[in-house]
Amino acid sequence: MDRNHQSQGTTMNQSGVSRRGFLKVSAASLAAAGVAGRMYAAGSDTIRVGIIGCGGQGTRDLVSCVKSAPGVQIVALGDLFEDRLNESLAKLRKDVPEAVKVTPNTCFVGWDAPQKVVQTDVHMVLLTTPPCFRAMYLRAAIEAGKHVFMEKPAGVDPKQMRSIIATSELAAQKKLSIVAGTQRRHSKKYQEIIRRIHDGQIGEIVAAQAYWNGGDMLGYWKWWDKENRSDVEWQCRSWPWFTWTSGDHLVEQHVHNLDVINWALQGHPEQCLGMGGRAVRTLGNIYDHFAVEYEYPKGVRVASMCQQINNTTTSRIAERVVGTKGVADVDRGVIAGEKPFKYEGPDPDHYVQEFADLIASIRTATPINEGKQVAESTMNAIMGRMSAYTGRALKWDWAMTASKLDLTPPKYDWVEFPVEPVAVPGKTQLL
Ligand SMILES: NC(=O)c1ccc[n+]([C@@H]2O[C@H](COP(=O)([O-])OP(=O)(O)OC[C@H]3O[C@@H](n4cnc5c(N)ncnc54)[C@H](O)[C@@H]3O)[C@@H](O)[C@H]2O)c1
């Protein structure tokens, strides 16, 4: 057992949270926030919410969720690590104090925290762990009868995508909603441009481009020391930089843009070929740049590129769709060509709108199910990474149905799990 886990083991109460730590955070943050008045006096029925993965995005998602509709209460928190849970709780107490209804008995840490969260009386669970755990916890939440918000990407390998699709079918049978963190789908600007593309306003689609070229993300996520930590703890904490935890940045980040392309083209690619490598990155085992060409039905080719390299002038985060009668710069809300258009309407915060849409679906009993669509966009990205890592052109059908790639560690525990070498095209095996 590693140092961190041991210390948790000696200080946890039965719920898995240090009572002293919890009270300290609660008192300090309540004092900092002041006791706010009732913000949701006009609220309708209460929506009780729990979360699995109380990190940076999970905490921001909870705040967005509270802001999206009246009557949201945060009643259960779960995380692998006590320090991350307490950090999140402190921020929630500061940002949305009136919505925080957790007690020490509904804060859970450790490997069994997800199961404990879904067993509480929540209506809805946010799945905001690193991507490698998404399929497993989606299954747990849907089996327990909970509506789900799950962050993107949907996972890291084809096996997990098959699981997400099967679980999404179960959710449909159970009339449960699943909304994914591909928030562009909830943007009024994106919706209007995509509607016009589907309406034929740029003619027949002949090509598209998708980009996420940015910096190394070290100012955004922390790189944790290995010292005194088991391989699994260290890699789960530093998850963005390992392939088994994040899927690589093509999957973790560029999935947003690939999702928009699938949305515009109303389907997924049939095949791809990709390349990539590490020009400057020295930590973890992921690449720092990729270029992938996807081929969709009717020979439509999509050029996709992404990088995480500082000090370049190639920065671009965008989606562009080319038709026989015009070109749509989807991210800019602009169409040029025979029917020019510029979106100038309101575009409320998509991070809030996605929760407004989810909660409305729960309250009106009209489920939204984005499980399959986010699994497919994630599969675009996984397939591109597999092609780049191995140097092999790939077909969607093979990757989706026959690939045996399974990146999970031998055991979900504080075990040794040496870092896989960086993939080498032409040498790394295609599984
Ligand atoms: N939609 C967006 O724009 C957007 C933005 C940023 C991140 N994200 C996504 O959100 C997810 C989380 O990213 P983040 O930035 O919050 O990372 P983070 O490292 O800040 O948070 C991850 C949290 O999950 C916890 N965790 C790890 N393994 C766990 C497990 N097995 N069980 C329970 N908890 C576990 C960690 O301790 C941590 O608190 C990722 O999938 C990321 O791609 C989405």
Ligand as a Chemical Component Dictionary entry (heavy atoms), coordinates in Angstrom:
data_LIG
# 
_chem_comp.id                   LIG 
_chem_comp.type                 NON-POLYMER 
_chem_comp.pdbx_formal_charge   0 
_chem_comp.three_letter_code    LIG 
# 
loop_
_chem_comp_atom.comp_id 
_chem_comp_atom.atom_id 
_chem_comp_atom.alt_atom_id 
_chem_comp_atom.type_symbol 
_chem_comp_atom.charge 
_chem_comp_atom.model_Cartn_x 
_chem_comp_atom.model_Cartn_y 
_chem_comp_atom.model_Cartn_z 
_chem_comp_atom.pdbx_ordinal 
LIG N1  N1  N 0  -16.051 19.473 -21.622 1  
LIG C1  C1  C 0  -14.919 20.122 -21.459 2  
LIG O1  O1  O 0  -14.706 21.190 -22.037 3  
LIG C2  C2  C 0  -13.875 19.565 -20.534 4  
LIG C3  C3  C 0  -12.879 20.398 -20.011 5  
LIG C4  C4  C 0  -11.913 19.831 -19.173 6  
LIG C5  C5  C 0  -11.970 18.482 -18.863 7  
LIG N2  N2  N 1  -12.949 17.707 -19.398 8  
LIG C6  C6  C 0  -13.014 16.264 -19.118 9  
LIG O2  O2  O 0  -13.408 16.086 -17.764 10 
LIG C7  C7  C 0  -12.826 14.894 -17.234 11 
LIG C8  C8  C 0  -12.088 15.247 -15.942 12 
LIG O3  O3  O 0  -11.086 16.203 -16.236 13 
LIG P1  P1  P 0  -10.542 17.231 -15.117 14 
LIG O4  O4  O 0  -9.937  18.368 -15.856 15 
LIG O5  O5  O -1 -11.593 17.482 -14.129 16 
LIG O6  O6  O 0  -9.379  16.365 -14.454 17 
LIG P2  P2  P 0  -8.942  16.394 -12.910 18 
LIG O7  O7  O 0  -7.679  15.619 -12.808 19 
LIG O8  O8  O 0  -8.958  17.788 -12.416 20 
LIG O9  O9  O 0  -10.108 15.600 -12.185 21 
LIG C9  C9  C 0  -10.302 14.215 -12.265 22 
LIG C10 C10 C 0  -10.867 13.773 -10.927 23 
LIG O10 O10 O 0  -11.246 12.407 -10.988 24 
LIG C11 C11 C 0  -10.748 11.761 -9.820  25 
LIG N3  N3  N 0  -10.587 10.340 -10.099 26 
LIG C12 C12 C 0  -9.593  9.720  -10.788 27 
LIG N4  N4  N 0  -9.854  8.404  -10.879 28 
LIG C13 C13 C 0  -11.035 8.183  -10.230 29 
LIG C14 C14 C 0  -11.803 7.036  -9.961  30 
LIG N5  N5  N 0  -11.435 5.823  -10.413 31 
LIG N6  N6  N 0  -12.934 7.171  -9.227  32 
LIG C15 C15 C 0  -13.326 8.369  -8.764  33 
LIG N7  N7  N 0  -12.615 9.510  -8.983  34 
LIG C16 C16 C 0  -11.486 9.412  -9.708  35 
LIG C17 C17 C 0  -9.447  12.483 -9.531  36 
LIG O11 O11 O 0  -8.986  12.269 -8.220  37 
LIG C18 C18 C 0  -9.848  13.918 -9.794  38 
LIG O12 O12 O 0  -10.447 14.506 -8.686  39 
LIG C19 C19 C 0  -11.913 14.354 -18.341 40 
LIG O13 O13 O 0  -12.572 13.361 -19.065 41 
LIG C20 C20 C 0  -11.685 15.553 -19.241 42 
LIG O14 O14 O 0  -11.444 15.166 -20.578 43 
LIG C21 C21 C 0  -13.918 18.230 -20.207 44 
# 
loop_
_chem_comp_bond.comp_id 
_chem_comp_bond.atom_id_1 
_chem_comp_bond.atom_id_2 
_chem_comp_bond.value_order 
_chem_comp_bond.pdbx_ordinal 
LIG N1  C1  SING 1  
LIG C1  O1  DOUB 2  
LIG C1  C2  SING 3  
LIG C2  C3  SING 4  
LIG C2  C21 DOUB 5  
LIG C3  C4  DOUB 6  
LIG C4  C5  SING 7  
LIG C5  N2  DOUB 8  
LIG N2  C6  SING 9  
LIG N2  C21 SING 10 
LIG C6  O2  SING 11 
LIG C6  C20 SING 12 
LIG O2  C7  SING 13 
LIG C7  C8  SING 14 
LIG C7  C19 SING 15 
LIG C8  O3  SING 16 
LIG O3  P1  SING 17 
LIG P1  O4  DOUB 18 
LIG P1  O5  SING 19 
LIG P1  O6  SING 20 
LIG O6  P2  SING 21 
LIG P2  O7  DOUB 22 
LIG P2  O8  SING 23 
LIG P2  O9  SING 24 
LIG O9  C9  SING 25 
LIG C9  C10 SING 26 
LIG C10 O10 SING 27 
LIG C10 C18 SING 28 
LIG O10 C11 SING 29 
LIG C11 N3  SING 30 
LIG C11 C17 SING 31 
LIG N3  C12 SING 32 
LIG N3  C16 SING 33 
LIG C12 N4  DOUB 34 
LIG N4  C13 SING 35 
LIG C13 C14 SING 36 
LIG C13 C16 DOUB 37 
LIG C14 N5  SING 38 
LIG C14 N6  DOUB 39 
LIG N6  C15 SING 40 
LIG C15 N7  DOUB 41 
LIG N7  C16 SING 42 
LIG C17 O11 SING 43 
LIG C17 C18 SING 44 
LIG C18 O12 SING 45 
LIG C19 O13 SING 46 
LIG C19 C20 SING 47 
LIG C20 O14 SING 48 
# 
